[in-house]
């Protein structure tokens, strides 16, 4: 495993710490040969690309659990399609939790797109925050309602564990290898892809499956609602009158490998990951620094690792939750990051269409950037009136574009900040 070290500016501001990956003498170029996605827009690249390009909305009344006592009653819920055929038994699939099934859908698309075959020593890096949560809820409900009834409880204990879902993924496609699970709040999915990129870039693995997954659960939904963090109207990132976030669910997986191995086997290259940066905001447990210091550090670390400058970034997929504090801090960070370039740097948040996917958000939004680069368009945000703090253009309508590089931000509670940079193939 690569060793990471802290680099802090002088003098120490006591507000953030930046993780810079080591820069070995020779780095592999890391390309994407498979990308799988499932959101409330549907399963697969085609349905999602069309919906993101047009800026559609997938919110609807929640049906998965009782929301009659909640302030907010809508979310971007998935109509879960039948799972594609894998090596898992039908019984095993029936026992799998909702989030695990999202993971299998996304991985199936990425695996077959990459045309990988079963092998040993294929690492998996996954990010999640509440994967398996519904099993924990079901266990608690049964344990309190009928404490002497134990039917299904053992399976819930086993399948609740995050490593079980990762092991199921390996079993489904017949490979084995080390498993890394990252639970770093809403940056988890981006951290997972960034860590997978680092493994391939530094030669620790020729290929890696990396991504994120999460499903709606009553505990998480009611928790955000009780904090009054959910929007009682609609999610409008960077809107002057925004009033909260909206929740969704989904998964995205990328098949990452070295450019050399991809070219040697004649694989179709969808895009390339060229940069990754992470920073920890020590300002407050749930509130970002008002000037976006750690967000800025994360973006700067990403462009530094990519040997780029901010002027080369053609689009930013913002974290953009729609909460008053997040959006203002991120806007300040983007303004500072882009400098004079900010007036011409398009920004949008796709959370206005599918909600905040928590641990899956960073991975899904990385795939959205890949779609935008591959098909040359900008995904619009849904808002009424842009906040004056945004000194950059917000994409509000379907827009064709000529893009070479795109950056995606993912920030989370506890001060987690992560930024990925993707490059167009070719």
N, C-alpha and C positions, 0 to 999 in steps of 0.2 A: 504494500500500500504506500502511496506517495506520502511524504511528510510535508505538512503545510506549516508555514511560519507566519507570525504576525509582523506586519509592517505598520508602524504608527507614525504619523506626522510629528514634527517637532516645532513648537511645544505641544505636549499631549493635551488635547481638548477635553478629554474625559467624556466624550459623547459617542464615539464609535470606534470600532476596530475593524480592520480590513484583512481578509484572508487572500493572500496572493499565492497562487500555485507556483511551485518551483519551476524554473525555466531550464530544462535540460539542454545539453548541447545540440541534440538532434530531436526534433519533435515530429511525430506522425501527424499528417493531416487527417482529420476525422470527418468522414462523410456519412450521410444518412441514406441507407438503401431500402428502408421500410418505415412506414409511419401509419399507425393505426389509431383511430379515434372513435369515441362514442360520446355523444352529448344529448341534450334534449332535442336537438335538431335531427337526430337519427344516428345510425351506425354507419361508419365508413366515410372515406374521403369525399366522395361525390356529394352526398346530402349535406355534409357540413360545409364544404367549400362553397356551394351555391348559397347556403343560408348566411354564412359570414360575409360573403361578397355583397349580398343585398342588404345586410344589416337587419335581418329579421329578428323577431322576438319569440322566445319559446316558453314564456311564463304562463301558468295556468293554476287553477285551484289544486291544492295538495290533496292527494287521495291515499297516500301511503300510510298516514296515521292521522289521528284526530287533532285538528287545529281549531276546534270550536272555541276554545278558551284563550286562543292566541290573538294578539293585536293584528298580526299579518297572517294571511291565509293562502298565499300563492308562492310558488317556487318554479324553477325550471326542472320539472320531473321527467324522467325518461320512460318511454314505453319500451320495456325490455324485450327485445326480440329473442327468438329461439337461438340458443347457442350453436355455433358451427361445430361440426364434428371434430373432435380431438381424440387423444389417446385415453382420456378420462372415462371411467365407467358412467353409465346413466345414474347410478345411485350416488356416486361421488358428486356429480353435477347437481343433483337435487339437493344435496346437503350444503352446497356452496352458498355463501352469503351474497347478497345483491351486489356489493362492491366488487367481490371476487369475480362475479360474472361479467361486470364491466371490463375488468382487467383482462379476462380471457377473450372477450370480443376484440378489444384493441390489439392485444398481442397476436391474435390470429391473423388480422389484417397485415400487421407489420411483418410477421414471420413469413407469410406467403408472398408478400410483395418483395421482400429481400431475397427470397428463394434460398433460405438457409435450410440446412439439414441437421438432424440430431447429432450432437457431439458432446464430448466431455470438456469441462473447464470453460463453460460459457457463463460469464458473470451476469447476474441480474441486479439492477439497482432500482429500487422503487421508493417513491415518496407517497406518504399518506398521513392523514391526521385522524380519521375516524373509520377507516376500513374495518369491517366486522362489527361495528357498533350495534347494529340491529340485533345481532345474536346475543350480545351482552344485555340488551334491553329485554329480549325475550326470556333469557335466563332469569333475570331479576323478577320479571312479572310472574313467571311460573313459581319461582321459589317463594315469593311472598303470598301468592294467591292459594297455591296448593303445595305446601312445603314437603309433603310426603310423596308427591308424584315426581318421579325422576325420568320419565320417558322424554327422550330428545335432549336432555340436559347434558349428557356426556359429549354428544356431538357438538353442541353449542360451545362447550369449553374448548374443544380441540380446534374448531374452525374459527373461533373468535381471534385466535392468535395470528398476528400479521405474517409470521414466517410460514404458516400453513398455506396462506394464499400464494406466497411466492413459490413454495414447493409444488403446489398444484399447477402453477404456470409451467414450471420445469417438466413436471410429469405429463402435462398436456401435450408437449411437443417433443418429449423424449430426449432431453438434454440434462446435463448436470453441471454444477459449478458453484462458486461462492455467491452468497446472497447478502446484499447490503440493503437495509431498510432505513429510510430517513424520515423522521417525524419532526419537522422543523416548522410547524405552523403552516402558514399559507405559502411559504417559500419551498415547501418539501418537494414538489414536482420539478421545479427548476433546479434545486440542489441535486436531485437524483440524476437529471440529465447532465448537469455540470460535472458531477462526480464520474459518471460513465465516460464523458468526454475526456476527463483527466486520465482514466485508466487506459484508454486507447491511445491518447496522445503521447503518453510517457512509455508506451510499449509494455505495460503490464498485462494487456489483453489485446488480441487482434480484433475482437468484436464483443459488444455488450448490448444487452436489452435493457433499456432505461426508460422510465416514465413515472406517471403518477395516477392514482385512482382514489375516488371517494364517493360515497353514496349519501343521500339524505337520510337523516335519522331524527327521531323525535327529540332526543336529548340535545343534539346540537342545534336543531331548529328552535326549540323553545328557549335554549340558553341565549342565543343571539337575540331572540325576540324579547326576552326579559331584560336584556341590556339596552333595549330600545335602539339596537344597531340596525335592525331591518327597516327598510323603507315601507311606510304604510301606503305609499302611492305607487311609484315605479322607480326602478334603479336608473339614475341619470348621472353617470360619472362626469365630473368636471362641469356640471350644470351649476349656475349661480344659485339655484334653489334646491339643490340636491338634499335629500333627507335620509339617506341610509343605503345599505347594500341589499342585495337579494341573493338567495342561495340557489344553487343548482347542484348537479351531480354528473359524473362522467369519468372518463379515463382516456389517456393517450400514452402510447408506447412508441419509442423510436428504436430502430435497429441501427446501431452505430458500428462502424468498422473503419479500418485504415483505408486510405485512398488506394494504396498499393494492392491490398487484397481484393478490394472491390473491382479495380481495373483488371486484375489478373483473371478473375472469373467472369468478366464481362457483365457485371451487375449494372442495373440502371441506377444512377446517382441522382437522388432527389434534391439534395442540397448539402451544405457543409456547416458544421459548427466550428466557429473560429475563435470565440472568446467566451469567457465566463468570469464573473466577479461576484464576491460575496462580502457582506459587511454586517456587523452587529451594532445596532443602535442602542446605546445605553441611557437614552434620555428618559424613558418611561416604559413601564411594562406593556401598555396597550396603545400609547400615543407616540407617533413619530416626532422626531425633532422638527419644530415648525419650519425650519429652513431646509429640511430634507438632507441633512449632512450625511447620514449613512446611505441614503438612496443615491446621492451624488457619488459617494465613495465606491459603491457597488458598480455603478455605470462606468466610472473612470477605471476601475480595476478590470472590467470586461474589455474595454477598448485597449487598455494597456496589454493585456494578455493576447489580444488579437493583432497587436502592432498596428492599430488604426488610430485615427483621430475622430473626434465627434462629428466633424464636417462630412465624414464618409458614411455616416448612418443615414439611411434614406427614409426610415420609418421606425417609430417606437410604439410597440403594443404595451400600453401603460398598465400598471397594476390596477389603477382606476376603480376603486370599489364603490364610489358614490357616497362615501361618508365625508362629512365636512373636513375632518382633520387630515385624513389620508390624502385626499385629492389636492388640498392646498399645499401640503408638504411636498408631494410628488411634483406638482406644478413648479414649485420653487426650485426643486432639484433639477428638473428638466431645463428650466430657463438657464440655470447656472452651467449645467453640463454642455448645452449647445452653444451658449454665448451668442455671437452675432448670427450664427446659423439657425437660431431658434425660430426666426420669422418664417423660415422655409422648411421647417421640419414637421411633417405630418405626424399627428399622434391620435390614437383612439384607444378605447377600452371595450373589448368584446364582452365584458361582463354585463353590459347593458342588454345583451341578447340572450345569454345563457346563465347569467348569475355568477356568483362566486363559487367555484368548485373546490375551495379549500386546498387540500393536499394535491388534488388533480389540476388545479388552476394553472400552475407554471408549465406543466407538461402540455396541456391542451393549448395554451396560448403560444407555446413554442411551435406546435404543429400548425396553428393558424398563421404564424409568421412564415413557416415553410410553404404553406399554400399561397400566401401573398407573393412570395418571392418566385415561386414556380410558375404561377399563373399571371403575375404582374398586375395586381390590383391592391387597393387599400380597403380594409374592412371598416365600415363606418360605426360610429357611436350613436346611440339614440339619446338626444338631449334637446332642450328647448332654447336655453340661453346660456352661452358659455361664460364661465367664471372669468372675471377680468384678470385674475392672477395668471391665467394661461396666456403667455406671450407667444405661443406657438399655434399654428392652425390645427383645429380639431376636425378630423374627417367625419363628415355628417351625412354624406350621400355616397352611393356606390361610385368608386373612382378608379379608373385605370391608372397605372403608374409604371415607371421604369425604375426598378429597384435592384440594387446589388447587395446591400446589407440591411438587415433589420435587427432591432434590439428589443427584447422583451423583459419587463420588470416583474418581479414577484416579491412582495413584502408581507410580513406576518407579525402577529403578536409575539412579544418577547424580544422584538428588535431584529428579527430575521430579515435580511435583504439579499436578493440574488438577481443577477442580470445575465442573460445569455445573448450572444450575437450569432446570427445565422447568415450565411452567404448563399446567393443563388448558384445553382449548379451550372457548369459550363464555362 
